[in-house]
Amino acid sequence: MAHVPRRPLFYLGVLSSGFVLGGFLSALLRRVLPAGAPREVLTFSVTPQLGPVSVDLLVVSFTVGPIGITVGVLAVVGVVLAYLLARSLF
């Protein structure tokens, strides 16, 4: 089989579906696992934020932010699972 280069939308789709899958797994395990070390490790996440950013264009001014993304252990696992699944399908 010939090696076909992947398009950027393919990787964007894999990343976004992986983060969604990881977020779902994290929310599920928060509800299912009892309080303890495994729950704390598997549901650990970091949320970097950017903002607020103010723009003043003399006619109109607006403020955007803060914008943040939550990255957790299971989000990384979800991205890896999505990549492996997409690689095996395509």
GROMACS elastic network, one bead per residue, 0.5 to 0.9 nm:
[ bonds ]
;  ai    aj funct       b0    kb
    1     4     6  0.89835   500
    6     9     6  0.83121   500
    6    10     6  0.64186   500
    6    11     6  0.75146   500
    7    10     6  0.53645   500
    7    11     6  0.69734   500
    7    12     6  0.89657   500
    8    11     6  0.52686   500
    8    12     6  0.61806   500
    8    13     6  0.85696   500
    9    13     6  0.59362   500
    9    14     6  0.84685   500
   10    13     6  0.51523   500
   10    14     6  0.62163   500
   10    15     6  0.86715   500
   10    86     6  0.89315   500
   11    15     6  0.60881   500
   11    16     6  0.85290   500
   11    83     6  0.83824   500
   12    15     6  0.51328   500
   12    16     6  0.60776   500
   12    17     6  0.84613   500
   13    16     6  0.52146   500
   13    17     6  0.59606   500
   13    18     6  0.82769   500
   14    17     6  0.52808   500
   14    18     6  0.58965   500
   14    19     6  0.85699   500
   14    79     6  0.68492   500
   14    80     6  0.89331   500
   14    82     6  0.58324   500
   14    83     6  0.59093   500
   14    86     6  0.72248   500
   15    18     6  0.50413   500
   15    19     6  0.61601   500
   15    20     6  0.86285   500
   15    78     6  0.86894   500
   15    79     6  0.57106   500
   15    80     6  0.87944   500
   15    82     6  0.76007   500
   15    83     6  0.78575   500
   16    19     6  0.51705   500
   16    20     6  0.62325   500
   16    21     6  0.85823   500
   16    79     6  0.79155   500
   17    20     6  0.50642   500
   17    21     6  0.60461   500
   17    22     6  0.84711   500
   17    78     6  0.79038   500
   17    79     6  0.72480   500
   17    82     6  0.66950   500
   18    21     6  0.50305   500
   18    22     6  0.59748   500
   18    23     6  0.84384   500
   18    75     6  0.66074   500
   18    76     6  0.75044   500
   18    77     6  0.77679   500
   18    80     6  0.70989   500
   18    81     6  0.70038   500
   18    82     6  0.51432   500
   18    83     6  0.76351   500
   19    23     6  0.59765   500
   19    24     6  0.84827   500
   19    71     6  0.79892   500
   19    72     6  0.89954   500
   19    74     6  0.84203   500
   19    76     6  0.72575   500
   19    77     6  0.87170   500
   19    78     6  0.60173   500
   19    79     6  0.59758   500
   19    82     6  0.89164   500
   20    23     6  0.50802   500
   20    24     6  0.61508   500
   20    25     6  0.86333   500
   20    75     6  0.75025   500
   20    78     6  0.76001   500
   20    79     6  0.86963   500
   21    24     6  0.51106   500
   21    25     6  0.62187   500
   21    26     6  0.86166   500
   21    74     6  0.83736   500
   21    75     6  0.70510   500
   21    77     6  0.87433   500
   21    78     6  0.52757   500
   21    79     6  0.77077   500
   21    81     6  0.87436   500
   21    82     6  0.80228   500
   22    25     6  0.50506   500
   22    26     6  0.60664   500
   22    27     6  0.85908   500
   22    71     6  0.89872   500
   22    72     6  0.78112   500
   22    73     6  0.80241   500
   22    76     6  0.68448   500
   22    77     6  0.64541   500
   22    79     6  0.71513   500
   23    26     6  0.50488   500
   23    27     6  0.61447   500
   23    28     6  0.84941   500
   23    70     6  0.87853   500
   23    71     6  0.86452   500
   23    72     6  0.79567   500
   23    74     6  0.69518   500
   23    75     6  0.58459   500
   23    78     6  0.80021   500
   24    27     6  0.52206   500
   24    28     6  0.60916   500
   24    29     6  0.86154   500
   24    74     6  0.88037   500
   24    75     6  0.87042   500
   25    28     6  0.50564   500
   25    29     6  0.60991   500
   25    30     6  0.85645   500
   25    43     6  0.89169   500
   25    74     6  0.65934   500
   25    75     6  0.80789   500
   25    78     6  0.80287   500
   26    29     6  0.52184   500
   26    30     6  0.61650   500
   26    31     6  0.88281   500
   26    42     6  0.72581   500
   26    43     6  0.55336   500
   26    44     6  0.87324   500
   26    72     6  0.80152   500
   26    73     6  0.83662   500
   26    74     6  0.59294   500
   26    75     6  0.76607   500
   27    30     6  0.51509   500
   27    31     6  0.66000   500
   27    32     6  0.88432   500
   27    43     6  0.79602   500
   28    31     6  0.53885   500
   28    32     6  0.62207   500
   28    33     6  0.85080   500
   29    33     6  0.54781   500
   29    34     6  0.89456   500
   29    39     6  0.71847   500
   29    42     6  0.78967   500
   29    43     6  0.73247   500
   30    33     6  0.59688   500
   30    34     6  0.81152   500
   30    35     6  0.87524   500
   30    39     6  0.67639   500
   30    40     6  0.88317   500
   30    42     6  0.87491   500
   30    43     6  0.67302   500
   31    34     6  0.79962   500
   33    36     6  0.82208   500
   33    38     6  0.79257   500
   33    39     6  0.59490   500
   34    38     6  0.86108   500
   34    39     6  0.68943   500
   35    38     6  0.80756   500
   35    39     6  0.61431   500
   35    40     6  0.76544   500
   36    39     6  0.55932   500
   36    40     6  0.63723   500
   36    41     6  0.88694   500
   37    40     6  0.50861   500
   37    41     6  0.61335   500
   37    42     6  0.85600   500
   38    41     6  0.52348   500
   38    42     6  0.60138   500
   38    43     6  0.83586   500
   39    42     6  0.53624   500
   39    43     6  0.59070   500
   39    44     6  0.82131   500
   40    43     6  0.54989   500
   40    44     6  0.58451   500
   41    44     6  0.53925   500
   41    73     6  0.78051   500
   42    45     6  0.87018   500
   42    72     6  0.80475   500
   42    73     6  0.60217   500
   42    74     6  0.64625   500
   43    72     6  0.66995   500
   43    73     6  0.66640   500
   43    74     6  0.69483   500
   44    71     6  0.86952   500
   44    72     6  0.56745   500
   44    73     6  0.62718   500
   44    74     6  0.83877   500
   45    70     6  0.63851   500
   45    71     6  0.54155   500
   45    73     6  0.65333   500
   45    74     6  0.86328   500
   45    75     6  0.87168   500
   46    69     6  0.82662   500
   46    70     6  0.56847   500
   46    71     6  0.54069   500
   46    72     6  0.61816   500
   47    68     6  0.61391   500
   47    69     6  0.55291   500
   47    71     6  0.63028   500
   47    72     6  0.85762   500
   48    67     6  0.84923   500
   48    68     6  0.55940   500
   48    69     6  0.62511   500
   48    70     6  0.70973   500
   48    71     6  0.84557   500
   49    65     6  0.86054   500
   49    66     6  0.62376   500
   49    67     6  0.54559   500
   49    69     6  0.69493   500
   50    53     6  0.80476   500
   50    65     6  0.68557   500
   50    66     6  0.54757   500
   50    67     6  0.51924   500
   50    68     6  0.62413   500
   51    54     6  0.84977   500
   51    63     6  0.88541   500
   51    64     6  0.69398   500
   51    67     6  0.61974   500
   51    68     6  0.86494   500
   52    63     6  0.65145   500
   52    64     6  0.55481   500
   52    67     6  0.76607   500
   53    62     6  0.84248   500
   53    63     6  0.55129   500
   53    64     6  0.52207   500
   53    65     6  0.61173   500
   53    66     6  0.76833   500
   54    61     6  0.74121   500
   54    62     6  0.58666   500
   54    64     6  0.64315   500
   54    65     6  0.86457   500
   55    60     6  0.84253   500
   55    61     6  0.55031   500
   55    62     6  0.54545   500
   55    63     6  0.61900   500
   55    64     6  0.83049   500
   56    59     6  0.77827   500
   56    60     6  0.63342   500
   56    62     6  0.66102   500
   56    63     6  0.86613   500
   57    60     6  0.53867   500
   57    61     6  0.57464   500
   57    62     6  0.86929   500
   58    61     6  0.69258   500
   64    67     6  0.78816   500
   65    68     6  0.84476   500
   70    75     6  0.86174   500
   71    74     6  0.83009   500
   71    75     6  0.60310   500
   71    76     6  0.74791   500
   72    75     6  0.50451   500
   72    76     6  0.65964   500
   72    77     6  0.88054   500
   73    76     6  0.54329   500
   73    77     6  0.65030   500
   73    78     6  0.87584   500
   74    78     6  0.59411   500
   74    79     6  0.85443   500
   75    79     6  0.62429   500
   75    80     6  0.86928   500
   76    79     6  0.51008   500
   76    80     6  0.63175   500
   76    81     6  0.86442   500
   77    80     6  0.51559   500
   77    81     6  0.61573   500
   77    82     6  0.85716   500
   78    81     6  0.50544   500
   78    82     6  0.60155   500
   78    83     6  0.84896   500
   79    82     6  0.50887   500
   79    83     6  0.60792   500
   79    84     6  0.86044   500
   80    83     6  0.51133   500
   80    84     6  0.61842   500
   80    85     6  0.85781   500
   81    84     6  0.51674   500
   81    85     6  0.60909   500
   81    86     6  0.85078   500
   82    85     6  0.51062   500
   82    86     6  0.59883   500
   82    87     6  0.84215   500
   83    86     6  0.51189   500
   83    87     6  0.59496   500
   83    88     6  0.85092   500
   84    87     6  0.51098   500
   84    88     6  0.61687   500
   84    89     6  0.86573   500
   85    88     6  0.52252   500
   85    89     6  0.62343   500
   85    90     6  0.86507   500
   86    89     6  0.51068   500
   86    90     6  0.59513   500
   87    90     6  0.53931   500
